[in-house]
Amino acid sequence: MKLINKVRKEIKRRNYSYSTEKHYCRWIKRFIRFHKLTHPNKLQEKDIVKFLNYLAVERNVAASTQNQALCAIVFLYKEVLKSPVGDLDNLKRAKKPKRLPTVLSKNEVSGVLKKMEGIPYLVCSILYGSGLRISEALRLRVKDVDFDFKQIVVRSGKGKKDRVTMLPEKLSQPLRNQVLKVKNLHQQDLAKGYGRTILPNALSKKYPNAASTLAWQFLFPSKYRRKDPDSGIYFRYHLSSKVIQRAFKKATQKANITKKASPHTLRHSFATHLLGSGYDIRTVQDLLGHKNLKTTSVYLHVLNRGGQGVKSPLDQ
């Protein structure tokens, strides 16, 4: 499909993640199939609204799912077809449920991490110890860990923003060991004629030799090399998030955690535990990379859930 190939090309040119590419292409295909394979150039705004309303009303999808479909279609028209969509009148937004995030207690976090080992343990420790999203942790490069200043630099996080967060003292040595493992693997790849990695944006043109340096290698590389369909170069991508998710699920079962938890729950726990320890909410906002303070304040509601600090009359 020529149109989908154009979409992929535009996504890669903007250095969007592979996950974004996969989801955008999937939604655009669904949009085209919904309109019986009519080319999007021949569709109007009312047709876009019809599809999105179908998702919200008939399919009853979550607000985030409908929004993902909307973003994909907007990208298609604006960046690929060069025909930006308008205001989309009569669009029915899927209702976003008001739910508090699931948070594990400190003992529960400790119990889960004790049931993990190797790379999954290290990645999940970063999620809880530094407040990263799983995608941010897996996209870390060797150069993003600053051992001297005890900090981790998160590049192009949500909203394409960079930020700095703490490097837990407990992870300093394990991460130094991980860098050594990456170095050995990289040297093996170089000896076999490989060892190049994908660089963000246009850095590959600006610094043509950077892709072969240790600094730019992923901190948690995949076991396998894969071929880039555009350049034809074999490179080692970062570890799949599914590996971490499966390991975390097994660990929660072994630790007898009954809460519906995922690796992202560790980021929620990071924020809640910092606020519970008395840290300023704006400091936590910066560490999480939240644009709006309102987003961070939800963790204050988690702390107040169940009337913590209020004594029950039964206990009086």
C-alpha beads as a LAMMPS data file, in Angstrom:
LAMMPS data file: protein, C-alpha beads

316 atoms
315 bonds

1 atom types
1 bond types

-500.0 500.0 xlo xhi
-500.0 500.0 ylo yhi
-500.0 500.0 zlo zhi

Masses

1 110.0

Atoms # bond

1 1 1 0.000 0.000 0.000
2 1 1 1.743 3.129 -1.254
3 1 1 -0.098 5.442 1.146
4 1 1 0.970 3.444 4.223
5 1 1 4.556 3.445 2.970
6 1 1 4.396 7.250 2.764
7 1 1 3.025 7.361 6.303
8 1 1 5.883 5.180 7.568
9 1 1 8.420 7.380 5.799
10 1 1 7.038 10.565 7.370
11 1 1 6.949 8.959 10.819
12 1 1 10.571 7.806 10.519
13 1 1 11.628 11.229 9.264
14 1 1 10.281 12.759 12.465
15 1 1 11.982 10.088 14.581
16 1 1 8.732 8.894 16.166
17 1 1 8.939 5.626 18.066
18 1 1 8.309 2.261 16.449
19 1 1 5.248 1.918 18.680
20 1 1 3.795 5.161 17.270
21 1 1 4.479 3.976 13.734
22 1 1 2.730 0.677 14.386
23 1 1 -0.354 2.250 16.002
24 1 1 -0.711 5.086 13.467
25 1 1 -0.531 2.700 10.513
26 1 1 -3.038 0.360 12.133
27 1 1 -5.563 3.155 12.717
28 1 1 -5.162 4.577 9.228
29 1 1 -5.805 1.126 7.746
30 1 1 -8.915 0.758 9.922
31 1 1 -10.106 4.209 8.836
32 1 1 -9.714 3.285 5.154
33 1 1 -11.385 -0.110 5.595
34 1 1 -14.275 1.520 7.474
35 1 1 -14.949 3.616 4.371
36 1 1 -14.740 0.562 2.085
37 1 1 -11.203 1.252 0.817
38 1 1 -12.012 4.767 -0.369
39 1 1 -8.822 6.822 -0.663
40 1 1 -8.628 9.441 2.154
41 1 1 -8.182 12.177 -0.491
42 1 1 -11.785 11.548 -1.513
43 1 1 -13.142 11.633 2.038
44 1 1 -14.386 14.737 3.870
45 1 1 -14.354 15.915 7.477
46 1 1 -17.790 14.399 8.064
47 1 1 -16.325 11.006 7.125
48 1 1 -13.561 11.414 9.718
49 1 1 -16.175 12.346 12.338
50 1 1 -18.323 9.360 11.333
51 1 1 -15.433 6.956 11.957
52 1 1 -14.428 8.509 15.284
53 1 1 -18.055 8.593 16.476
54 1 1 -18.386 4.936 15.491
55 1 1 -15.437 4.129 17.766
56 1 1 -16.911 6.078 20.691
57 1 1 -20.600 5.157 20.362
58 1 1 -20.757 1.699 18.776
59 1 1 -17.387 0.241 19.738
60 1 1 -17.399 1.999 23.116
61 1 1 -13.613 2.468 23.081
62 1 1 -11.715 4.297 25.814
63 1 1 -11.039 8.019 25.444
64 1 1 -7.314 7.346 24.989
65 1 1 -8.043 4.871 22.177
66 1 1 -10.273 7.321 20.304
67 1 1 -7.668 10.041 20.771
68 1 1 -4.955 7.770 19.348
69 1 1 -7.108 7.154 16.269
70 1 1 -7.711 10.899 15.934
71 1 1 -3.973 11.668 16.166
72 1 1 -3.234 9.087 13.472
73 1 1 -5.809 10.533 11.094
74 1 1 -4.718 14.122 11.764
75 1 1 -1.118 13.076 11.024
76 1 1 -2.222 11.418 7.779
77 1 1 -3.996 14.497 6.464
78 1 1 -1.582 17.131 7.754
79 1 1 1.821 15.527 7.164
80 1 1 1.213 13.056 4.333
81 1 1 -1.708 14.388 2.281
82 1 1 -0.893 18.047 3.084
83 1 1 -4.564 18.767 3.726
84 1 1 -5.066 19.537 7.440
85 1 1 -8.433 18.618 8.951
86 1 1 -10.710 21.330 10.336
87 1 1 -12.576 21.617 13.634
88 1 1 -14.412 18.282 13.238
89 1 1 -17.819 19.564 14.308
90 1 1 -20.251 17.045 15.811
91 1 1 -17.394 14.852 17.040
92 1 1 -18.544 12.810 20.036
93 1 1 -15.684 12.359 22.464
94 1 1 -15.401 9.072 24.312
95 1 1 -15.829 9.658 28.029
96 1 1 -12.669 9.544 30.054
97 1 1 -13.314 7.714 33.329
98 1 1 -12.156 9.430 36.479
99 1 1 -9.955 6.763 37.997
100 1 1 -7.138 7.076 40.459
101 1 1 -3.923 5.318 39.415
102 1 1 -3.038 2.015 41.014
103 1 1 -0.168 2.390 43.475
104 1 1 1.869 -0.262 45.242
105 1 1 3.034 0.257 48.812
106 1 1 6.767 0.340 49.531
107 1 1 6.578 -3.203 50.893
108 1 1 4.727 -4.388 47.790
109 1 1 7.296 -2.782 45.477
110 1 1 10.094 -4.402 47.459
111 1 1 8.316 -7.757 47.306
112 1 1 7.910 -7.589 43.522
113 1 1 11.484 -6.490 42.820
114 1 1 12.834 -9.308 44.999
115 1 1 11.107 -11.771 42.666
116 1 1 12.873 -10.306 39.617
117 1 1 16.397 -10.625 38.280
118 1 1 18.621 -9.625 35.383
119 1 1 17.583 -6.922 32.929
120 1 1 13.858 -6.934 33.878
121 1 1 14.861 -6.265 37.495
122 1 1 17.159 -3.426 36.422
123 1 1 14.558 -1.814 34.147
124 1 1 11.770 -2.038 36.735
125 1 1 14.116 -0.644 39.390
126 1 1 14.661 2.388 37.148
127 1 1 10.896 2.816 36.669
128 1 1 10.402 2.939 40.433
129 1 1 13.698 4.560 41.420
130 1 1 13.722 7.295 38.769
131 1 1 10.071 7.614 37.717
132 1 1 10.564 6.741 34.056
133 1 1 7.978 5.378 31.658
134 1 1 8.871 1.935 30.307
135 1 1 9.450 3.352 26.809
136 1 1 11.782 6.021 28.238
137 1 1 13.811 3.435 30.162
138 1 1 14.193 1.149 27.155
139 1 1 15.228 4.033 24.886
140 1 1 18.073 5.072 27.191
141 1 1 21.500 5.218 25.547
142 1 1 24.791 4.571 27.335
143 1 1 25.548 8.308 27.387
144 1 1 22.247 9.137 29.126
145 1 1 23.419 7.760 32.480
146 1 1 25.610 10.297 34.283
147 1 1 27.367 8.475 37.114
148 1 1 29.316 11.532 38.291
149 1 1 26.265 13.750 38.757
150 1 1 24.092 10.767 39.750
151 1 1 21.395 11.558 37.229
152 1 1 19.613 10.084 34.223
153 1 1 18.834 12.212 31.182
154 1 1 15.524 11.334 29.535
155 1 1 15.564 12.492 25.916
156 1 1 12.466 13.091 23.811
157 1 1 10.057 11.891 26.468
158 1 1 6.308 12.401 26.185
159 1 1 5.712 15.652 24.312
160 1 1 9.210 15.385 22.801
161 1 1 10.697 17.003 25.929
162 1 1 14.039 16.283 27.578
163 1 1 14.307 16.119 31.348
164 1 1 16.698 15.055 34.099
165 1 1 15.861 12.746 36.981
166 1 1 17.848 11.099 39.745
167 1 1 20.043 8.027 39.438
168 1 1 19.412 5.925 42.585
169 1 1 22.598 5.141 44.486
170 1 1 21.518 1.508 44.675
171 1 1 21.541 1.241 40.854
172 1 1 24.899 2.887 40.257
173 1 1 27.018 -0.258 40.295
174 1 1 24.479 -2.512 38.521
175 1 1 24.227 0.065 35.728
176 1 1 28.020 0.349 35.485
177 1 1 28.071 -3.437 35.049
178 1 1 25.370 -3.131 32.386
179 1 1 27.440 -0.569 30.478
180 1 1 30.366 -3.023 30.482
181 1 1 28.100 -5.741 29.059
182 1 1 26.903 -3.374 26.327
183 1 1 30.512 -2.452 25.580
184 1 1 31.503 -6.105 25.153
185 1 1 28.483 -6.817 22.954
186 1 1 29.203 -3.720 20.871
187 1 1 32.816 -4.747 20.330
188 1 1 31.644 -8.177 19.176
189 1 1 29.219 -6.550 16.733
190 1 1 31.946 -4.258 15.381
191 1 1 34.266 -7.227 14.861
192 1 1 31.555 -8.865 12.739
193 1 1 31.019 -5.744 10.635
194 1 1 27.956 -4.480 12.494
195 1 1 27.734 -2.196 15.555
196 1 1 25.804 0.744 14.092
197 1 1 22.652 1.993 15.791
198 1 1 19.785 4.265 14.765
199 1 1 20.330 7.925 15.640
200 1 1 17.504 10.369 16.365
201 1 1 16.483 13.067 13.890
202 1 1 19.208 14.060 11.392
203 1 1 22.177 13.278 13.650
204 1 1 23.295 10.471 11.342
205 1 1 24.038 13.063 8.660
206 1 1 25.569 15.581 11.036
207 1 1 27.708 13.007 12.865
208 1 1 28.109 10.041 10.460
209 1 1 30.456 8.129 12.783
210 1 1 28.378 8.551 15.966
211 1 1 26.170 5.548 15.175
212 1 1 29.146 3.234 15.685
213 1 1 30.237 4.664 19.048
214 1 1 29.517 3.068 22.428
215 1 1 27.898 6.266 23.753
216 1 1 24.947 5.982 21.363
217 1 1 24.258 2.268 21.906
218 1 1 21.050 1.362 23.699
219 1 1 21.578 0.651 27.399
220 1 1 19.260 -2.365 27.171
221 1 1 19.937 -3.825 23.721
222 1 1 17.973 -6.603 22.079
223 1 1 19.532 -10.053 21.785
224 1 1 19.041 -9.922 18.040
225 1 1 20.003 -7.614 15.188
226 1 1 17.405 -6.571 12.660
227 1 1 17.489 -5.002 9.215
228 1 1 16.381 -1.415 8.732
229 1 1 14.056 -1.520 5.674
230 1 1 15.075 2.007 4.632
231 1 1 18.878 1.836 4.838
232 1 1 19.359 -1.924 4.637
233 1 1 21.714 -1.715 7.637
234 1 1 21.534 -4.349 10.366
235 1 1 21.363 -2.799 13.816
236 1 1 20.636 -3.825 17.384
237 1 1 17.451 -2.181 18.669
238 1 1 16.511 -1.904 22.341
239 1 1 14.815 -4.675 24.280
240 1 1 11.073 -5.175 23.691
241 1 1 8.715 -3.849 26.373
242 1 1 6.899 -7.207 26.262
243 1 1 9.924 -8.867 27.900
244 1 1 9.638 -6.494 30.867
245 1 1 5.855 -6.755 31.060
246 1 1 5.920 -10.556 31.156
247 1 1 8.635 -10.619 33.825
248 1 1 6.750 -8.065 35.934
249 1 1 3.509 -10.029 35.701
250 1 1 5.240 -13.209 36.890
251 1 1 6.875 -11.306 39.747
252 1 1 3.557 -9.851 40.966
253 1 1 2.039 -13.325 40.963
254 1 1 4.948 -14.740 42.950
255 1 1 4.724 -11.813 45.386
256 1 1 0.964 -12.429 45.810
257 1 1 0.020 -8.935 44.613
258 1 1 -3.728 -8.835 44.011
259 1 1 -3.827 -5.288 42.653
260 1 1 -4.088 -4.817 38.884
261 1 1 -0.502 -3.680 38.359
262 1 1 1.800 -3.180 35.386
263 1 1 5.344 -1.796 35.019
264 1 1 3.771 1.680 34.721
265 1 1 2.403 1.192 38.243
266 1 1 5.999 1.583 39.455
267 1 1 6.075 5.132 38.044
268 1 1 2.805 5.892 39.865
269 1 1 4.328 4.469 43.038
270 1 1 7.484 6.579 42.582
271 1 1 5.431 9.792 42.507
272 1 1 3.115 8.844 45.352
273 1 1 5.935 7.739 47.665
274 1 1 7.915 10.944 47.035
275 1 1 4.892 13.100 47.857
276 1 1 4.201 10.944 50.899
277 1 1 7.774 11.592 52.057
278 1 1 7.135 15.330 51.982
279 1 1 8.763 16.332 48.683
280 1 1 7.381 19.400 46.931
281 1 1 4.796 18.650 44.239
282 1 1 6.584 20.853 41.684
283 1 1 9.798 18.902 42.207
284 1 1 7.886 15.688 41.556
285 1 1 6.279 17.315 38.507
286 1 1 9.716 18.066 37.038
287 1 1 11.000 14.563 37.744
288 1 1 7.974 13.021 36.044
289 1 1 8.095 15.425 33.112
290 1 1 4.482 16.520 33.485
291 1 1 3.552 19.646 31.548
292 1 1 0.584 20.434 33.778
293 1 1 0.673 20.446 37.579
294 1 1 -2.887 19.111 37.529
295 1 1 -1.576 15.839 36.114
296 1 1 0.818 15.441 39.045
297 1 1 -1.797 16.433 41.635
298 1 1 -3.699 13.200 41.032
299 1 1 -1.100 11.504 43.233
300 1 1 -2.130 13.758 46.112
301 1 1 -5.624 12.288 45.730
302 1 1 -4.081 8.819 45.922
303 1 1 -2.417 9.783 49.207
304 1 1 -5.722 11.067 50.565
305 1 1 -7.679 8.021 49.417
306 1 1 -9.455 6.293 52.246
307 1 1 -9.147 9.379 54.418
308 1 1 -5.534 8.818 55.388
309 1 1 -4.725 11.018 58.342
310 1 1 -8.376 10.928 59.456
311 1 1 -9.086 8.653 62.415
312 1 1 -12.041 6.321 62.029
313 1 1 -14.691 6.598 64.797
314 1 1 -14.377 2.819 65.186
315 1 1 -10.761 3.268 66.282
316 1 1 -11.571 6.011 68.769

Bonds

1 1 1 2
2 1 2 3
3 1 3 4
4 1 4 5
5 1 5 6
6 1 6 7
7 1 7 8
8 1 8 9
9 1 9 10
10 1 10 11
11 1 11 12
12 1 12 13
13 1 13 14
14 1 14 15
15 1 15 16
16 1 16 17
17 1 17 18
18 1 18 19
19 1 19 20
20 1 20 21
21 1 21 22
22 1 22 23
23 1 23 24
24 1 24 25
25 1 25 26
26 1 26 27
27 1 27 28
28 1 28 29
29 1 29 30
30 1 30 31
31 1 31 32
32 1 32 33
33 1 33 34
34 1 34 35
35 1 35 36
36 1 36 37
37 1 37 38
38 1 38 39
39 1 39 40
40 1 40 41
41 1 41 42
42 1 42 43
43 1 43 44
44 1 44 45
45 1 45 46
46 1 46 47
47 1 47 48
48 1 48 49
49 1 49 50
50 1 50 51
51 1 51 52
52 1 52 53
53 1 53 54
54 1 54 55
55 1 55 56
56 1 56 57
57 1 57 58
58 1 58 59
59 1 59 60
60 1 60 61
61 1 61 62
62 1 62 63
63 1 63 64
64 1 64 65
65 1 65 66
66 1 66 67
67 1 67 68
68 1 68 69
69 1 69 70
70 1 70 71
71 1 71 72
72 1 72 73
73 1 73 74
74 1 74 75
75 1 75 76
76 1 76 77
77 1 77 78
78 1 78 79
79 1 79 80
80 1 80 81
81 1 81 82
82 1 82 83
83 1 83 84
84 1 84 85
85 1 85 86
86 1 86 87
87 1 87 88
88 1 88 89
89 1 89 90
90 1 90 91
91 1 91 92
92 1 92 93
93 1 93 94
94 1 94 95
95 1 95 96
96 1 96 97
97 1 97 98
98 1 98 99
99 1 99 100
100 1 100 101
101 1 101 102
102 1 102 103
103 1 103 104
104 1 104 105
105 1 105 106
106 1 106 107
107 1 107 108
108 1 108 109
109 1 109 110
110 1 110 111
111 1 111 112
112 1 112 113
113 1 113 114
114 1 114 115
115 1 115 116
116 1 116 117
117 1 117 118
118 1 118 119
119 1 119 120
120 1 120 121
121 1 121 122
122 1 122 123
123 1 123 124
124 1 124 125
125 1 125 126
126 1 126 127
127 1 127 128
128 1 128 129
129 1 129 130
130 1 130 131
131 1 131 132
132 1 132 133
133 1 133 134
134 1 134 135
135 1 135 136
136 1 136 137
137 1 137 138
138 1 138 139
139 1 139 140
140 1 140 141
141 1 141 142
142 1 142 143
143 1 143 144
144 1 144 145
145 1 145 146
146 1 146 147
147 1 147 148
148 1 148 149
149 1 149 150
150 1 150 151
151 1 151 152
152 1 152 153
153 1 153 154
154 1 154 155
155 1 155 156
156 1 156 157
157 1 157 158
158 1 158 159
159 1 159 160
160 1 160 161
161 1 161 162
162 1 162 163
163 1 163 164
164 1 164 165
165 1 165 166
166 1 166 167
167 1 167 168
168 1 168 169
169 1 169 170
170 1 170 171
171 1 171 172
172 1 172 173
173 1 173 174
174 1 174 175
175 1 175 176
176 1 176 177
177 1 177 178
178 1 178 179
179 1 179 180
180 1 180 181
181 1 181 182
182 1 182 183
183 1 183 184
184 1 184 185
185 1 185 186
186 1 186 187
187 1 187 188
188 1 188 189
189 1 189 190
190 1 190 191
191 1 191 192
192 1 192 193
193 1 193 194
194 1 194 195
195 1 195 196
196 1 196 197
197 1 197 198
198 1 198 199
199 1 199 200
200 1 200 201
201 1 201 202
202 1 202 203
203 1 203 204
204 1 204 205
205 1 205 206
206 1 206 207
207 1 207 208
208 1 208 209
209 1 209 210
210 1 210 211
211 1 211 212
212 1 212 213
213 1 213 214
214 1 214 215
215 1 215 216
216 1 216 217
217 1 217 218
218 1 218 219
219 1 219 220
220 1 220 221
221 1 221 222
222 1 222 223
223 1 223 224
224 1 224 225
225 1 225 226
226 1 226 227
227 1 227 228
228 1 228 229
229 1 229 230
230 1 230 231
231 1 231 232
232 1 232 233
233 1 233 234
234 1 234 235
235 1 235 236
236 1 236 237
237 1 237 238
238 1 238 239
239 1 239 240
240 1 240 241
241 1 241 242
242 1 242 243
243 1 243 244
244 1 244 245
245 1 245 246
246 1 246 247
247 1 247 248
248 1 248 249
249 1 249 250
250 1 250 251
251 1 251 252
252 1 252 253
253 1 253 254
254 1 254 255
255 1 255 256
256 1 256 257
257 1 257 258
258 1 258 259
259 1 259 260
260 1 260 261
261 1 261 262
262 1 262 263
263 1 263 264
264 1 264 265
265 1 265 266
266 1 266 267
267 1 267 268
268 1 268 269
269 1 269 270
270 1 270 271
271 1 271 272
272 1 272 273
273 1 273 274
274 1 274 275
275 1 275 276
276 1 276 277
277 1 277 278
278 1 278 279
279 1 279 280
280 1 280 281
281 1 281 282
282 1 282 283
283 1 283 284
284 1 284 285
285 1 285 286
286 1 286 287
287 1 287 288
288 1 288 289
289 1 289 290
290 1 290 291
291 1 291 292
292 1 292 293
293 1 293 294
294 1 294 295
295 1 295 296
296 1 296 297
297 1 297 298
298 1 298 299
299 1 299 300
300 1 300 301
301 1 301 302
302 1 302 303
303 1 303 304
304 1 304 305
305 1 305 306
306 1 306 307
307 1 307 308
308 1 308 309
309 1 309 310
310 1 310 311
311 1 311 312
312 1 312 313
313 1 313 314
314 1 314 315
315 1 315 316
